[in-house]
Amino acid sequence: SSVFAETMFPDRSDFEYDYETLRTTGVVLAAIMFVSGILIALSKSRSSLS
């Protein structure tokens, strides 16, 4: 996979490419957990109100 990364991004090292992927994955996971936490809180508040 390092050969593929070097072909796609010839001016980047493997560490920088992995860091970009890691950061993007972290942002996506944080957004998913944030939204799911809001949905869980809303569903719990709705069930306690009714």
N, C-alpha and C positions, 0 to 999 in steps of 0.2 A: 504493500500500500504506500510505502515511502516513495517508490518510483512514480506512482500515480500522482502523489502530492507534488513531487518535484516537477512533473510534466505540466500539471495544472498551474502551479505557482512557482515558477523558476526562481523568483527573487526572494522567496521565503524559505526559512529552514523548517525542519520537521517540528521543532519545538513551537515555533510561532503558529504553524498550521494547527497543531494539536491544541494549542492554547485558544485559538479562535473557535475551534469546534467545541472545546470544553466550555468556554464562556457562553456560546450560543445554546448549548444543551442545558446549562445551568439556568439561563434566563427562561427558556421554555418550561423547564420543570418547575421553576418558581412561579410562573404565571399559572400553570395548571394547578399547583397546590393552592395558590391564592384563591382562584376561582372556585375550586372544589370546597375550600374552607368556608367561603361565603355561602355557597349553596347549602352546605350542611348546617350552618348557623341559621339560615333562613328557614330551612325545613324544620329545624328544632323549635324555632320561635313560633312558626305557624302551628305546629302540632300542640304546643303548650297553650296557645291562645284559644284554639277551638275546643 
